[in-house]
Amino acid sequence: MTTMRDVAAVAGVSQKTVSRVYNGDPHVLPETRERVLKVLEELRYTPNALATTFRAGRAPVIGIAVPDIVDPFFGAIARAVDEEAARHDMSTLVTSIGEDPEREAEIVNSLLTRSPSGLVLASVRPEQSYLGVWLDKLPVVFVDRAPTGVVADSFTDDDLGGARLATADLIGHGHRRIAFVGDRLSLPTTSRRLDGYRQALGAAGLAFDPDLVALGVSDRTSARAALERLRLVEGPPSALFSSNGRVTMFLWPAVKDLPLALCSFGDLPMADSLTPSLTVVDQDPARVGLLAARRVLDRLAYPSRRYKRKTVLEVKLVERQSCRLENW
């Protein structure tokens, strides 16, 4: 862990000066203050976060609540939060909230009664006003899905832009009948990715066909049913755009032996080793988790500092073989 002595050495000042800057002493030259603040930020100095949590009667623990800890995307976020917390002598408390929005408040409130110092949350509810009573007590950072009904920090991916990239890539390979396959439109990630899909179709001069939108995929059975329905559409699709990695995992057993192109928003373990290898929009969930953990720590260490509330991270298309398959 970075110490005040480390900061002083890099900034070329005494430890006492670092302490004065850190504690907001106004009797420090402006140029010295700026230099020390820059080094504090670069070295991620946060030891007072622990002192602050103990003074507030809270444990040196970061709570993590995600839909499914087994999901590779959310698992990677949780792992990154845990690793960053450990670097600052803090631990984590992880819970899965499932996909039922009615149960989220109960589960998250139960976690918060254990007095963690902060919370990283991937919500499944359309709004999160139930957290209002907690926001003046501890930092809450949303991941994957920005909050509604409360003001809090969030780190999300460019859902709109990524969906445009994926759909445009399929169009570039000659596909004109492209289906959108997803879970629930009540999730902002799904709705934004559907919007991006529609925008890419419009930019290419292709009409949006609601018959090519298949929602409600939550397991292998519903995935097979969605594919069967799409095959019966007049002018069936030659390609699929899957709205997230979980949906893709349910689709893959039924899709892999069909001459049907596929692109997934979200990478999967060993996606490059599948046959055919899977084209994906890569999100980098580990970076999302790292940034979320650092924001919690920064909020604890610098409670009065102003930060950008909403951060949208760039995504990139990783093109492999699955987008190049022939039409049905």
Residue pairs with C-beta under 8 A, 6 or more apart in sequence:
1 47
1 87
1 88
1 89
2 43
2 44
2 45
2 46
2 47
3 45
3 47
4 15
4 18
4 19
4 22
4 45
4 47
5 15
6 43
6 45
7 18
7 36
7 39
7 40
7 43
7 45
8 14
8 15
8 17
8 18
10 39
10 42
10 43
11 17
11 18
11 35
11 36
11 38
11 39
12 35
13 32
13 35
13 36
17 28
17 32
17 36
18 36
18 40
20 27
20 28
21 28
21 32
21 33
21 36
21 37
21 40
22 36
22 40
22 45
22 48
24 304
28 36
39 45
44 294
44 297
45 301
46 88
46 297
46 298
46 300
46 301
47 88
47 301
48 300
48 301
49 60
49 88
49 90
49 117
49 297
49 300
49 301
50 60
50 88
50 89
50 90
52 300
52 301
52 303
53 59
53 60
53 117
53 300
54 60
56 117
57 115
58 115
58 116
58 117
58 138
59 114
59 115
59 116
59 117
60 89
60 90
60 91
60 117
61 85
61 90
61 91
61 92
61 93
61 114
61 115
61 116
61 117
62 81
62 85
62 90
62 91
62 92
62 93
62 116
62 117
62 118
62 119
62 120
62 293
62 296
63 92
63 93
63 94
63 95
63 111
63 112
63 114
63 116
63 118
63 119
63 120
64 77
64 78
64 81
64 82
64 92
64 93
64 94
64 95
64 119
64 120
64 121
65 94
65 95
65 96
65 97
65 104
65 107
65 108
65 111
65 119
65 120
65 121
65 122
66 74
66 77
66 78
66 94
66 96
66 97
66 121
66 122
66 143
67 74
67 96
67 97
67 98
67 99
67 122
67 124
68 74
68 96
68 98
68 99
68 246
69 75
69 78
69 94
69 95
69 96
70 96
71 245
71 246
72 245
72 268
72 269
72 285
73 144
73 244
73 245
73 246
73 266
73 283
73 285
74 122
74 144
74 285
76 285
76 286
76 289
77 120
77 122
77 143
77 144
77 285
77 286
77 288
77 289
77 292
78 92
78 94
78 289
79 286
79 289
80 285
80 286
80 287
80 288
80 289
80 290
80 293
81 92
81 120
81 289
81 290
81 292
81 293
82 91
82 92
82 94
83 290
84 289
84 290
84 293
84 294
84 297
85 91
85 92
85 293
85 297
88 297
90 117
90 297
93 111
93 114
93 116
95 107
95 108
95 111
97 103
97 104
97 107
97 108
97 123
97 124
98 104
98 107
98 124
99 124
99 183
99 184
99 218
100 124
101 124
101 125
101 126
101 186
104 123
104 124
104 125
105 125
105 130
108 119
108 121
108 130
108 131
109 130
111 119
112 119
112 134
112 138
116 138
117 138
117 139
117 296
117 300
118 138
118 139
118 140
118 141
118 296
118 297
118 299
118 300
119 134
119 138
119 139
119 140
119 141
119 296
120 141
120 142
120 143
120 289
120 292
120 293
120 296
121 128
121 131
121 140
121 141
121 142
121 143
122 142
122 143
122 144
122 145
123 142
123 145
123 147
124 187
126 148
126 186
127 148
127 149
128 142
128 147
128 148
128 149
128 150
129 149
129 150
131 140
131 147
131 150
131 152
132 149
132 150
134 140
135 150
135 151
135 152
139 153
139 295
139 296
139 299
139 300
140 150
140 152
140 153
141 152
141 153
141 154
141 155
141 292
141 295
141 296
141 299
142 152
142 153
142 154
142 155
142 156
143 154
143 155
143 156
143 288
143 289
143 292
144 156
144 157
144 189
144 288
145 154
145 156
145 187
145 188
145 189
146 154
146 156
146 188
146 310
147 154
148 188
151 309
152 309
153 292
153 295
153 299
153 307
153 309
153 310
153 311
154 309
154 310
154 311
155 288
155 291
155 292
155 295
155 311
155 313
156 189
156 288
156 310
156 311
156 312
156 313
157 283
157 288
157 312
157 313
157 315
158 312
158 313
158 314
158 315
159 188
159 189
159 192
159 193
159 196
159 265
160 192
160 193
160 195
160 196
160 199
161 196
161 314
161 315
162 193
162 196
162 265
162 281
162 283
162 315
162 317
163 192
163 193
163 194
163 195
163 196
163 197
163 199
163 200
163 241
163 243
163 265
163 281
164 196
164 197
164 199
164 200
164 203
165 200
165 281
165 315
165 316
165 317
166 197
166 200
166 241
166 263
166 264
166 265
166 279
166 281
166 317
167 178
167 196
167 197
167 200
167 201
167 241
167 263
168 200
168 203
168 204
169 263
169 279
169 317
169 319
169 323
170 178
170 239
170 241
170 261
170 263
170 323
171 178
171 200
171 201
171 204
171 206
173 239
173 261
173 323
173 324
175 237
175 238
175 239
175 261
175 327
176 206
176 238
177 209
177 212
177 235
177 236
177 237
177 238
177 239
178 197
178 201
178 212
178 237
178 238
178 239
178 240
178 241
179 212
179 213
179 214
179 230
179 237
179 239
179 240
179 241
180 193
180 194
180 197
180 212
180 213
180 214
180 240
180 241
180 243
181 214
181 215
181 217
181 223
181 226
181 230
181 240
181 241
181 242
181 243
181 247
181 251
182 190
182 193
182 194
182 213
182 214
182 215
182 217
182 242
182 243
182 244
182 247
183 190
183 215
183 216
183 217
183 218
183 243
183 244
183 246
183 247
184 190
184 215
184 216
185 191
185 194
185 215
189 243
189 244
190 215
190 243
190 244
193 243
193 244
193 265
194 213
194 243
197 241
198 208
201 207
201 208
202 208
209 233
211 233
211 234
212 230
212 233
212 237
214 226
214 227
214 229
214 230
216 222
216 226
217 223
217 226
217 247
217 250
217 251
218 250
219 250
220 250
220 253
220 254
222 250
223 247
223 250
223 251
223 253
223 254
224 254
226 251
227 251
227 254
227 255
227 258
230 236
230 237
230 240
231 328
236 328
237 260
237 328
238 260
238 261
238 326
238 327
238 328
239 260
239 261
239 262
239 263
239 323
239 325
240 251
240 255
240 260
240 261
240 262
240 263
241 263
241 265
242 248
242 251
242 262
242 263
242 264
242 265
243 265
244 264
244 265
244 266
245 264
245 265
245 266
245 267
245 268
245 280
246 266
247 264
248 262
248 264
248 266
248 268
248 278
249 268
251 262
252 274
252 278
255 262
256 274
256 275
256 276
258 328
259 325
259 326
259 327
259 328
260 325
260 328
261 322
261 323
261 324
261 325
262 278
262 279
262 322
262 323
262 325
263 279
263 280
263 281
263 322
263 323
264 271
264 278
264 279
264 280
264 281
265 280
265 281
265 283
266 280
266 281
266 283
267 278
267 280
267 281
267 282
267 283
267 318
268 274
268 278
268 280
271 277
271 278
271 280
271 320
272 278
272 320
274 322
276 320
276 321
276 322
276 324
276 325
277 320
277 321
277 322
278 320
278 321
278 322
279 317
279 318
279 319
279 320
279 321
279 322
279 323
280 317
280 318
280 320
281 315
281 316
281 317
281 318
282 315
282 316
282 317
282 318
283 313
283 315
284 313
284 315
287 313
288 313
291 311
291 313
295 307
298 305
298 307
299 307
